[in-house]
Amino acid sequence: MNQSVLYENSPELNELEVRYLFTLWNKALASLDSAKVASRYSKKGVLQPTGSVTPKNTKALITDYFDQFLKKKPQVVIL
């Protein structure tokens, strides 16, 4: 899919807004609660596969992905 089509109807965000959204996502990640992390994704959110061939394109699939990923207790920072 053409990337410009993906973002055609998306609002433009400034750096402060992006950092705020990242902070919300990172706090959800730190909670180790996959449902909280999945709730940070839009209804049309898609995680592109890295360890499988199946895109994670539903709330259930995104939650399932984070069920496994959060077992590694990831930590994220903006550099």
PyMOL Python script that loads the backbone (N, CA, C, O; Angstrom):
from pymol import cmd

cmd.read_pdbstr("""\
ATOM      1  N   MET A   1       0.840  -1.183   0.000  1.00  0.00           N
ATOM      2  CA  MET A   1       0.000   0.000   0.000  1.00  0.00           C
ATOM      3  C   MET A   1       0.883   1.243   0.000  1.00  0.00           C
ATOM      4  O   MET A   1       1.901   1.287   0.690  1.00  0.00           O
ATOM      5  N   ASN A   2       0.505   2.216  -0.748  1.00  0.00           N
ATOM      6  CA  ASN A   2       1.232   3.478  -0.810  1.00  0.00           C
ATOM      7  C   ASN A   2       1.175   4.156   0.553  1.00  0.00           C
ATOM      8  O   ASN A   2       0.093   4.371   1.098  1.00  0.00           O
ATOM      9  N   GLN A   3       2.332   4.489   1.101  1.00  0.00           N
ATOM     10  CA  GLN A   3       2.383   5.064   2.437  1.00  0.00           C
ATOM     11  C   GLN A   3       1.630   6.385   2.520  1.00  0.00           C
ATOM     12  O   GLN A   3       1.064   6.691   3.569  1.00  0.00           O
ATOM     13  N   SER A   4       1.604   7.172   1.460  1.00  0.00           N
ATOM     14  CA  SER A   4       0.881   8.437   1.503  1.00  0.00           C
ATOM     15  C   SER A   4      -0.612   8.200   1.691  1.00  0.00           C
ATOM     16  O   SER A   4      -1.299   9.030   2.288  1.00  0.00           O
ATOM     17  N   VAL A   5      -1.122   7.079   1.191  1.00  0.00           N
ATOM     18  CA  VAL A   5      -2.532   6.743   1.381  1.00  0.00           C
ATOM     19  C   VAL A   5      -2.792   6.422   2.853  1.00  0.00           C
ATOM     20  O   VAL A   5      -3.837   6.786   3.391  1.00  0.00           O
ATOM     21  N   LEU A   6      -1.855   5.749   3.498  1.00  0.00           N
ATOM     22  CA  LEU A   6      -2.019   5.411   4.908  1.00  0.00           C
ATOM     23  C   LEU A   6      -2.204   6.644   5.774  1.00  0.00           C
ATOM     24  O   LEU A   6      -2.977   6.621   6.731  1.00  0.00           O
ATOM     25  N   TYR A   7      -1.511   7.705   5.450  1.00  0.00           N
ATOM     26  CA  TYR A   7      -1.514   8.899   6.281  1.00  0.00           C
ATOM     27  C   TYR A   7      -2.359  10.027   5.713  1.00  0.00           C
ATOM     28  O   TYR A   7      -2.357  11.133   6.253  1.00  0.00           O
ATOM     29  N   GLU A   8      -3.076   9.765   4.639  1.00  0.00           N
ATOM     30  CA  GLU A   8      -3.842  10.801   3.956  1.00  0.00           C
ATOM     31  C   GLU A   8      -4.816  11.518   4.885  1.00  0.00           C
ATOM     32  O   GLU A   8      -4.944  12.741   4.817  1.00  0.00           O
ATOM     33  N   ASN A   9      -5.496  10.784   5.742  1.00  0.00           N
ATOM     34  CA  ASN A   9      -6.487  11.373   6.627  1.00  0.00           C
ATOM     35  C   ASN A   9      -5.993  11.526   8.062  1.00  0.00           C
ATOM     36  O   ASN A   9      -6.787  11.791   8.965  1.00  0.00           O
ATOM     37  N   SER A  10      -4.712  11.365   8.276  1.00  0.00           N
ATOM     38  CA  SER A  10      -4.142  11.494   9.608  1.00  0.00           C
ATOM     39  C   SER A  10      -3.823  12.953   9.906  1.00  0.00           C
ATOM     40  O   SER A  10      -3.361  13.685   9.030  1.00  0.00           O
ATOM     41  N   PRO A  11      -4.068  13.371  11.137  1.00  0.00           N
ATOM     42  CA  PRO A  11      -3.706  14.746  11.484  1.00  0.00           C
ATOM     43  C   PRO A  11      -2.186  14.886  11.551  1.00  0.00           C
ATOM     44  O   PRO A  11      -1.477  13.937  11.886  1.00  0.00           O
ATOM     45  N   GLU A  12      -1.709  16.055  11.234  1.00  0.00           N
ATOM     46  CA  GLU A  12      -0.272  16.305  11.375  1.00  0.00           C
ATOM     47  C   GLU A  12       0.011  16.615  12.837  1.00  0.00           C
ATOM     48  O   GLU A  12      -0.681  17.423  13.457  1.00  0.00           O
ATOM     49  N   LEU A  13       1.017  15.976  13.373  1.00  0.00           N
ATOM     50  CA  LEU A  13       1.377  16.157  14.771  1.00  0.00           C
ATOM     51  C   LEU A  13       2.715  16.858  14.864  1.00  0.00           C
ATOM     52  O   LEU A  13       3.603  16.649  14.037  1.00  0.00           O
ATOM     53  N   ASN A  14       2.849  17.694  15.883  1.00  0.00           N
ATOM     54  CA  ASN A  14       4.155  18.315  16.105  1.00  0.00           C
ATOM     55  C   ASN A  14       4.973  17.422  17.039  1.00  0.00           C
ATOM     56  O   ASN A  14       4.467  16.428  17.560  1.00  0.00           O
ATOM     57  N   GLU A  15       6.212  17.777  17.240  1.00  0.00           N
ATOM     58  CA  GLU A  15       7.111  16.928  18.032  1.00  0.00           C
ATOM     59  C   GLU A  15       6.602  16.738  19.461  1.00  0.00           C
ATOM     60  O   GLU A  15       6.697  15.639  20.009  1.00  0.00           O
ATOM     61  N   LEU A  16       6.069  17.787  20.061  1.00  0.00           N
ATOM     62  CA  LEU A  16       5.569  17.683  21.434  1.00  0.00           C
ATOM     63  C   LEU A  16       4.408  16.686  21.521  1.00  0.00           C
ATOM     64  O   LEU A  16       4.329  15.903  22.467  1.00  0.00           O
ATOM     65  N   GLU A  17       3.519  16.719  20.545  1.00  0.00           N
ATOM     66  CA  GLU A  17       2.400  15.779  20.520  1.00  0.00           C
ATOM     67  C   GLU A  17       2.880  14.342  20.339  1.00  0.00           C
ATOM     68  O   GLU A  17       2.359  13.423  20.971  1.00  0.00           O
ATOM     69  N   VAL A  18       3.861  14.157  19.485  1.00  0.00           N
ATOM     70  CA  VAL A  18       4.413  12.813  19.268  1.00  0.00           C
ATOM     71  C   VAL A  18       5.063  12.306  20.548  1.00  0.00           C
ATOM     72  O   VAL A  18       4.886  11.145  20.917  1.00  0.00           O
ATOM     73  N   ARG A  19       5.817  13.170  21.230  1.00  0.00           N
ATOM     74  CA  ARG A  19       6.455  12.767  22.491  1.00  0.00           C
ATOM     75  C   ARG A  19       5.400  12.402  23.548  1.00  0.00           C
ATOM     76  O   ARG A  19       5.583  11.452  24.309  1.00  0.00           O
ATOM     77  N   TYR A  20       4.298  13.163  23.590  1.00  0.00           N
ATOM     78  CA  TYR A  20       3.227  12.874  24.537  1.00  0.00           C
ATOM     79  C   TYR A  20       2.607  11.511  24.251  1.00  0.00           C
ATOM     80  O   TYR A  20       2.408  10.715  25.169  1.00  0.00           O
ATOM     81  N   LEU A  21       2.301  11.236  22.983  1.00  0.00           N
ATOM     82  CA  LEU A  21       1.729   9.940  22.610  1.00  0.00           C
ATOM     83  C   LEU A  21       2.697   8.806  22.921  1.00  0.00           C
ATOM     84  O   LEU A  21       2.290   7.736  23.374  1.00  0.00           O
ATOM     85  N   PHE A  22       3.989   9.050  22.671  1.00  0.00           N
ATOM     86  CA  PHE A  22       5.003   8.045  23.009  1.00  0.00           C
ATOM     87  C   PHE A  22       5.000   7.782  24.511  1.00  0.00           C
ATOM     88  O   PHE A  22       5.080   6.631  24.940  1.00  0.00           O
ATOM     89  N   THR A  23       4.907   8.841  25.312  1.00  0.00           N
ATOM     90  CA  THR A  23       4.904   8.690  26.769  1.00  0.00           C
ATOM     91  C   THR A  23       3.719   7.845  27.222  1.00  0.00           C
ATOM     92  O   THR A  23       3.867   6.985  28.091  1.00  0.00           O
ATOM     93  N   LEU A  24       2.552   8.080  26.645  1.00  0.00           N
ATOM     94  CA  LEU A  24       1.386   7.264  26.986  1.00  0.00           C
ATOM     95  C   LEU A  24       1.610   5.802  26.620  1.00  0.00           C
ATOM     96  O   LEU A  24       1.291   4.901  27.396  1.00  0.00           O
ATOM     97  N   TRP A  25       2.164   5.576  25.427  1.00  0.00           N
ATOM     98  CA  TRP A  25       2.443   4.207  24.980  1.00  0.00           C
ATOM     99  C   TRP A  25       3.482   3.555  25.881  1.00  0.00           C
ATOM    100  O   TRP A  25       3.337   2.393  26.260  1.00  0.00           O
ATOM    101  N   ASN A  26       4.524   4.296  26.224  1.00  0.00           N
ATOM    102  CA  ASN A  26       5.598   3.756  27.046  1.00  0.00           C
ATOM    103  C   ASN A  26       5.107   3.421  28.457  1.00  0.00           C
ATOM    104  O   ASN A  26       5.532   2.420  29.034  1.00  0.00           O
ATOM    105  N   LYS A  27       4.219   4.245  29.018  1.00  0.00           N
ATOM    106  CA  LYS A  27       3.647   3.940  30.333  1.00  0.00           C
ATOM    107  C   LYS A  27       2.808   2.669  30.266  1.00  0.00           C
ATOM    108  O   LYS A  27       2.832   1.855  31.189  1.00  0.00           O
ATOM    109  N   ALA A  28       2.073   2.502  29.184  1.00  0.00           N
ATOM    110  CA  ALA A  28       1.299   1.273  29.007  1.00  0.00           C
ATOM    111  C   ALA A  28       2.246   0.085  28.911  1.00  0.00           C
ATOM    112  O   ALA A  28       1.990  -0.964  29.502  1.00  0.00           O
ATOM    113  N   LEU A  29       3.332   0.244  28.173  1.00  0.00           N
ATOM    114  CA  LEU A  29       4.333  -0.810  28.039  1.00  0.00           C
ATOM    115  C   LEU A  29       4.921  -1.168  29.404  1.00  0.00           C
ATOM    116  O   LEU A  29       5.074  -2.346  29.726  1.00  0.00           O
ATOM    117  N   ALA A  30       5.247  -0.163  30.195  1.00  0.00           N
ATOM    118  CA  ALA A  30       5.846  -0.386  31.516  1.00  0.00           C
ATOM    119  C   ALA A  30       4.891  -1.084  32.473  1.00  0.00           C
ATOM    120  O   ALA A  30       5.328  -1.715  33.436  1.00  0.00           O
ATOM    121  N   SER A  31       3.592  -0.978  32.216  1.00  0.00           N
ATOM    122  CA  SER A  31       2.613  -1.647  33.084  1.00  0.00           C
ATOM    123  C   SER A  31       2.647  -3.167  32.922  1.00  0.00           C
ATOM    124  O   SER A  31       2.143  -3.899  33.773  1.00  0.00           O
ATOM    125  N   LEU A  32       3.246  -3.635  31.821  1.00  0.00           N
ATOM    126  CA  LEU A  32       3.297  -5.053  31.470  1.00  0.00           C
ATOM    127  C   LEU A  32       1.899  -5.647  31.276  1.00  0.00           C
ATOM    128  O   LEU A  32       1.702  -6.853  31.422  1.00  0.00           O
ATOM    129  N   ASP A  33       0.941  -4.790  30.948  1.00  0.00           N
ATOM    130  CA  ASP A  33      -0.445  -5.202  30.706  1.00  0.00           C
ATOM    131  C   ASP A  33      -0.709  -5.089  29.207  1.00  0.00           C
ATOM    132  O   ASP A  33      -0.824  -3.987  28.671  1.00  0.00           O
ATOM    133  N   SER A  34      -0.804  -6.230  28.541  1.00  0.00           N
ATOM    134  CA  SER A  34      -0.950  -6.234  27.086  1.00  0.00           C
ATOM    135  C   SER A  34      -2.220  -5.527  26.620  1.00  0.00           C
ATOM    136  O   SER A  34      -2.225  -4.918  25.550  1.00  0.00           O
ATOM    137  N   ALA A  35      -3.287  -5.596  27.396  1.00  0.00           N
ATOM    138  CA  ALA A  35      -4.530  -4.909  27.023  1.00  0.00           C
ATOM    139  C   ALA A  35      -4.332  -3.390  27.044  1.00  0.00           C
ATOM    140  O   ALA A  35      -4.863  -2.684  26.187  1.00  0.00           O
ATOM    141  N   LYS A  36      -3.565  -2.885  28.025  1.00  0.00           N
ATOM    142  CA  LYS A  36      -3.284  -1.443  28.073  1.00  0.00           C
ATOM    143  C   LYS A  36      -2.463  -1.014  26.871  1.00  0.00           C
ATOM    144  O   LYS A  36      -2.727   0.030  26.273  1.00  0.00           O
ATOM    145  N   VAL A  37      -1.474  -1.812  26.517  1.00  0.00           N
ATOM    146  CA  VAL A  37      -0.642  -1.460  25.351  1.00  0.00           C
ATOM    147  C   VAL A  37      -1.492  -1.498  24.087  1.00  0.00           C
ATOM    148  O   VAL A  37      -1.428  -0.577  23.273  1.00  0.00           O
ATOM    149  N   ALA A  38      -2.275  -2.535  23.915  1.00  0.00           N
ATOM    150  CA  ALA A  38      -3.115  -2.653  22.722  1.00  0.00           C
ATOM    151  C   ALA A  38      -4.115  -1.508  22.631  1.00  0.00           C
ATOM    152  O   ALA A  38      -4.485  -1.097  21.531  1.00  0.00           O
ATOM    153  N   SER A  39      -4.552  -0.992  23.765  1.00  0.00           N
ATOM    154  CA  SER A  39      -5.518   0.117  23.751  1.00  0.00           C
ATOM    155  C   SER A  39      -4.915   1.407  23.210  1.00  0.00           C
ATOM    156  O   SER A  39      -5.648   2.333  22.864  1.00  0.00           O
ATOM    157  N   ARG A  40      -3.593   1.480  23.133  1.00  0.00           N
ATOM    158  CA  ARG A  40      -2.921   2.674  22.611  1.00  0.00           C
ATOM    159  C   ARG A  40      -2.935   2.696  21.079  1.00  0.00           C
ATOM    160  O   ARG A  40      -2.544   3.698  20.480  1.00  0.00           O
ATOM    161  N   TYR A  41      -3.371   1.626  20.445  1.00  0.00           N
ATOM    162  CA  TYR A  41      -3.415   1.534  18.980  1.00  0.00           C
ATOM    163  C   TYR A  41      -4.811   1.876  18.480  1.00  0.00           C
ATOM    164  O   TYR A  41      -5.806   1.574  19.139  1.00  0.00           O
ATOM    165  N   SER A  42      -4.879   2.502  17.325  1.00  0.00           N
ATOM    166  CA  SER A  42      -6.173   2.849  16.743  1.00  0.00           C
ATOM    167  C   SER A  42      -6.914   1.584  16.316  1.00  0.00           C
ATOM    168  O   SER A  42      -6.328   0.505  16.233  1.00  0.00           O
ATOM    169  N   LYS A  43      -8.204   1.734  16.049  1.00  0.00           N
ATOM    170  CA  LYS A  43      -9.010   0.596  15.595  1.00  0.00           C
ATOM    171  C   LYS A  43      -8.484   0.053  14.272  1.00  0.00           C
ATOM    172  O   LYS A  43      -8.698  -1.117  13.953  1.00  0.00           O
ATOM    173  N   LYS A  44      -7.798   0.891  13.503  1.00  0.00           N
ATOM    174  CA  LYS A  44      -7.240   0.471  12.219  1.00  0.00           C
ATOM    175  C   LYS A  44      -5.743   0.181  12.331  1.00  0.00           C
ATOM    176  O   LYS A  44      -5.062   0.041  11.315  1.00  0.00           O
ATOM    177  N   GLY A  45      -5.226   0.089  13.562  1.00  0.00           N
ATOM    178  CA  GLY A  45      -3.807  -0.137  13.770  1.00  0.00           C
ATOM    179  C   GLY A  45      -3.345  -1.487  13.240  1.00  0.00           C
ATOM    180  O   GLY A  45      -4.079  -2.474  13.285  1.00  0.00           O
ATOM    181  N   VAL A  46      -2.115  -1.512  12.736  1.00  0.00           N
ATOM    182  CA  VAL A  46      -1.529  -2.746  12.215  1.00  0.00           C
ATOM    183  C   VAL A  46      -0.079  -2.829  12.680  1.00  0.00           C
ATOM    184  O   VAL A  46       0.692  -1.884  12.514  1.00  0.00           O
ATOM    185  N   LEU A  47       0.280  -3.961  13.261  1.00  0.00           N
ATOM    186  CA  LEU A  47       1.685  -4.238  13.562  1.00  0.00           C
ATOM    187  C   LEU A  47       2.198  -5.110  12.430  1.00  0.00           C
ATOM    188  O   LEU A  47       1.672  -6.197  12.192  1.00  0.00           O
ATOM    189  N   GLN A  48       3.212  -4.645  11.739  1.00  0.00           N
ATOM    190  CA  GLN A  48       3.783  -5.425  10.647  1.00  0.00           C
ATOM    191  C   GLN A  48       4.571  -6.590  11.238  1.00  0.00           C
ATOM    192  O   GLN A  48       5.269  -6.415  12.237  1.00  0.00           O
ATOM    193  N   PRO A  49       4.471  -7.759  10.646  1.00  0.00           N
ATOM    194  CA  PRO A  49       5.143  -8.935  11.198  1.00  0.00           C
ATOM    195  C   PRO A  49       6.662  -8.826  11.134  1.00  0.00           C
ATOM    196  O   PRO A  49       7.230  -8.393  10.131  1.00  0.00           O
ATOM    197  N   THR A  50       7.301  -9.226  12.220  1.00  0.00           N
ATOM    198  CA  THR A  50       8.764  -9.327  12.224  1.00  0.00           C
ATOM    199  C   THR A  50       9.176 -10.760  12.529  1.00  0.00           C
ATOM    200  O   THR A  50      10.174 -11.246  11.997  1.00  0.00           O
ATOM    201  N   GLY A  51       8.416 -11.436  13.381  1.00  0.00           N
ATOM    202  CA  GLY A  51       8.749 -12.807  13.737  1.00  0.00           C
ATOM    203  C   GLY A  51       7.744 -13.809  13.206  1.00  0.00           C
ATOM    204  O   GLY A  51       7.821 -14.998  13.516  1.00  0.00           O
ATOM    205  N   SER A  52       6.800 -13.332  12.407  1.00  0.00           N
ATOM    206  CA  SER A  52       5.799 -14.220  11.821  1.00  0.00           C
ATOM    207  C   SER A  52       5.376 -13.639  10.476  1.00  0.00           C
ATOM    208  O   SER A  52       5.835 -12.568  10.078  1.00  0.00           O
ATOM    209  N   VAL A  53       4.512 -14.346   9.792  1.00  0.00           N
ATOM    210  CA  VAL A  53       4.038 -13.855   8.493  1.00  0.00           C
ATOM    211  C   VAL A  53       2.666 -13.191   8.610  1.00  0.00           C
ATOM    212  O   VAL A  53       2.132 -12.699   7.616  1.00  0.00           O
ATOM    213  N   THR A  54       2.099 -13.172   9.800  1.00  0.00           N
ATOM    214  CA  THR A  54       0.754 -12.648  10.005  1.00  0.00           C
ATOM    215  C   THR A  54       0.776 -11.226  10.555  1.00  0.00           C
ATOM    216  O   THR A  54       1.272 -11.006  11.660  1.00  0.00           O
ATOM    217  N   PRO A  55       0.242 -10.248   9.800  1.00  0.00           N
ATOM    218  CA  PRO A  55       0.112  -8.896  10.354  1.00  0.00           C
ATOM    219  C   PRO A  55      -0.846  -8.922  11.546  1.00  0.00           C
ATOM    220  O   PRO A  55      -1.836  -9.653  11.539  1.00  0.00           O
ATOM    221  N   LYS A  56      -0.554  -8.145  12.537  1.00  0.00           N
ATOM    222  CA  LYS A  56      -1.419  -8.035  13.720  1.00  0.00           C
ATOM    223  C   LYS A  56      -2.355  -6.855  13.473  1.00  0.00           C
ATOM    224  O   LYS A  56      -1.995  -5.707  13.732  1.00  0.00           O
ATOM    225  N   ASN A  57      -3.566  -7.141  12.967  1.00  0.00           N
ATOM    226  CA  ASN A  57      -4.448  -6.070  12.502  1.00  0.00           C
ATOM    227  C   ASN A  57      -5.807  -6.040  13.198  1.00  0.00           C
ATOM    228  O   ASN A  57      -6.752  -5.422  12.708  1.00  0.00           O
ATOM    229  N   THR A  58      -5.894  -6.713  14.342  1.00  0.00           N
ATOM    230  CA  THR A  58      -7.094  -6.625  15.175  1.00  0.00           C
ATOM    231  C   THR A  58      -6.648  -6.401  16.614  1.00  0.00           C
ATOM    232  O   THR A  58      -5.501  -6.676  16.965  1.00  0.00           O
ATOM    233  N   LYS A  59      -7.549  -5.905  17.436  1.00  0.00           N
ATOM    234  CA  LYS A  59      -7.218  -5.685  18.845  1.00  0.00           C
ATOM    235  C   LYS A  59      -6.769  -6.996  19.492  1.00  0.00           C
ATOM    236  O   LYS A  59      -5.825  -7.005  20.283  1.00  0.00           O
ATOM    237  N   ALA A  60      -7.439  -8.100  19.160  1.00  0.00           N
ATOM    238  CA  ALA A  60      -7.083  -9.401  19.745  1.00  0.00           C
ATOM    239  C   ALA A  60      -5.680  -9.842  19.327  1.00  0.00           C
ATOM    240  O   ALA A  60      -4.918 -10.335  20.159  1.00  0.00           O
ATOM    241  N   LEU A  61      -5.331  -9.672  18.052  1.00  0.00           N
ATOM    242  CA  LEU A  61      -3.998 -10.067  17.581  1.00  0.00           C
ATOM    243  C   LEU A  61      -2.910  -9.169  18.158  1.00  0.00           C
ATOM    244  O   LEU A  61      -1.820  -9.643  18.478  1.00  0.00           O
ATOM    245  N   ILE A  62      -3.200  -7.875  18.291  1.00  0.00           N
ATOM    246  CA  ILE A  62      -2.221  -6.946  18.875  1.00  0.00           C
ATOM    247  C   ILE A  62      -2.019  -7.295  20.351  1.00  0.00           C
ATOM    248  O   ILE A  62      -0.888  -7.317  20.836  1.00  0.00           O
ATOM    249  N   THR A  63      -3.106  -7.565  21.059  1.00  0.00           N
ATOM    250  CA  THR A  63      -3.005  -7.948  22.469  1.00  0.00           C
ATOM    251  C   THR A  63      -2.206  -9.242  22.616  1.00  0.00           C
ATOM    252  O   THR A  63      -1.348  -9.351  23.491  1.00  0.00           O
ATOM    253  N   ASP A  64      -2.489 -10.211  21.766  1.00  0.00           N
ATOM    254  CA  ASP A  64      -1.759 -11.484  21.798  1.00  0.00           C
ATOM    255  C   ASP A  64      -0.268 -11.267  21.567  1.00  0.00           C
ATOM    256  O   ASP A  64       0.563 -11.876  22.241  1.00  0.00           O
ATOM    257  N   TYR A  65       0.068 -10.400  20.617  1.00  0.00           N
ATOM    258  CA  TYR A  65       1.478 -10.095  20.363  1.00  0.00           C
ATOM    259  C   TYR A  65       2.135  -9.560  21.640  1.00  0.00           C
ATOM    260  O   TYR A  65       3.219 -10.002  22.022  1.00  0.00           O
ATOM    261  N   PHE A  66       1.468  -8.609  22.291  1.00  0.00           N
ATOM    262  CA  PHE A  66       2.060  -8.018  23.491  1.00  0.00           C
ATOM    263  C   PHE A  66       2.029  -8.971  24.683  1.00  0.00           C
ATOM    264  O   PHE A  66       2.842  -8.826  25.595  1.00  0.00           O
ATOM    265  N   ASP A  67       1.114  -9.942  24.702  1.00  0.00           N
ATOM    266  CA  ASP A  67       1.167 -10.981  25.742  1.00  0.00           C
ATOM    267  C   ASP A  67       2.543 -11.635  25.737  1.00  0.00           C
ATOM    268  O   ASP A  67       3.139 -11.859  26.791  1.00  0.00           O
ATOM    269  N   GLN A  68       3.034 -11.934  24.555  1.00  0.00           N
ATOM    270  CA  GLN A  68       4.345 -12.585  24.420  1.00  0.00           C
ATOM    271  C   GLN A  68       5.493 -11.595  24.607  1.00  0.00           C
ATOM    272  O   GLN A  68       6.449 -11.873  25.330  1.00  0.00           O
ATOM    273  N   PHE A  69       5.394 -10.444  23.955  1.00  0.00           N
ATOM    274  CA  PHE A  69       6.476  -9.464  23.975  1.00  0.00           C
ATOM    275  C   PHE A  69       6.755  -8.932  25.380  1.00  0.00           C
ATOM    276  O   PHE A  69       7.914  -8.732  25.744  1.00  0.00           O
ATOM    277  N   LEU A  70       5.714  -8.703  26.164  1.00  0.00           N
ATOM    278  CA  LEU A  70       5.891  -8.120  27.491  1.00  0.00           C
ATOM    279  C   LEU A  70       6.566  -9.068  28.475  1.00  0.00           C
ATOM    280  O   LEU A  70       7.043  -8.635  29.524  1.00  0.00           O
ATOM    281  N   LYS A  71       6.609 -10.348  28.149  1.00  0.00           N
ATOM    282  CA  LYS A  71       7.339 -11.299  29.000  1.00  0.00           C
ATOM    283  C   LYS A  71       8.828 -10.962  29.045  1.00  0.00           C
ATOM    284  O   LYS A  71       9.531 -11.353  29.976  1.00  0.00           O
ATOM    285  N   LYS A  72       9.303 -10.234  28.034  1.00  0.00           N
ATOM    286  CA  LYS A  72      10.715  -9.833  27.966  1.00  0.00           C
ATOM    287  C   LYS A  72      10.991  -8.561  28.764  1.00  0.00           C
ATOM    288  O   LYS A  72      12.138  -8.128  28.867  1.00  0.00           O
ATOM    289  N   LYS A  73       9.944  -7.965  29.329  1.00  0.00           N
ATOM    290  CA  LYS A  73      10.027  -6.726  30.125  1.00  0.00           C
ATOM    291  C   LYS A  73      10.818  -5.633  29.390  1.00  0.00           C
ATOM    292  O   LYS A  73      11.844  -5.158  29.877  1.00  0.00           O
ATOM    293  N   PRO A  74      10.321  -5.248  28.217  1.00  0.00           N
ATOM    294  CA  PRO A  74      11.035  -4.241  27.426  1.00  0.00           C
ATOM    295  C   PRO A  74      10.996  -2.863  28.090  1.00  0.00           C
ATOM    296  O   PRO A  74      10.067  -2.526  28.824  1.00  0.00           O
ATOM    297  N   GLN A  75      12.026  -2.093  27.808  1.00  0.00           N
ATOM    298  CA  GLN A  75      12.101  -0.698  28.247  1.00  0.00           C
ATOM    299  C   GLN A  75      12.481   0.133  27.023  1.00  0.00           C
ATOM    300  O   GLN A  75      13.331  -0.260  26.224  1.00  0.00           O
ATOM    301  N   VAL A  76      11.835   1.283  26.896  1.00  0.00           N
ATOM    302  CA  VAL A  76      12.038   2.117  25.715  1.00  0.00           C
ATOM    303  C   VAL A  76      12.326   3.552  26.131  1.00  0.00           C
ATOM    304  O   VAL A  76      11.727   4.061  27.078  1.00  0.00           O
ATOM    305  N   VAL A  77      13.240   4.201  25.427  1.00  0.00           N
ATOM    306  CA  VAL A  77      13.528   5.621  25.647  1.00  0.00           C
ATOM    307  C   VAL A  77      13.681   6.311  24.297  1.00  0.00           C
ATOM    308  O   VAL A  77      14.035   5.680  23.301  1.00  0.00           O
ATOM    309  N   ILE A  78      13.413   7.601  24.277  1.00  0.00           N
ATOM    310  CA  ILE A  78      13.671   8.417  23.096  1.00  0.00           C
ATOM    311  C   ILE A  78      15.074   8.978  23.237  1.00  0.00           C
ATOM    312  O   ILE A  78      15.402   9.584  24.257  1.00  0.00           O
ATOM    313  N   LEU A  79      15.892   8.785  22.237  1.00  0.00           N
ATOM    314  CA  LEU A  79      17.251   9.345  22.260  1.00  0.00           C
ATOM    315  C   LEU A  79      17.305  10.591  21.401  1.00  0.00           C
ATOM    316  O   LEU A  79      18.360  11.216  21.285  1.00  0.00           O
TER     317      LEU A  79
END
""", "prot")
cmd.dss("prot")
cmd.show_as("cartoon", "prot")
cmd.util.cbc("prot")
cmd.orient("prot")
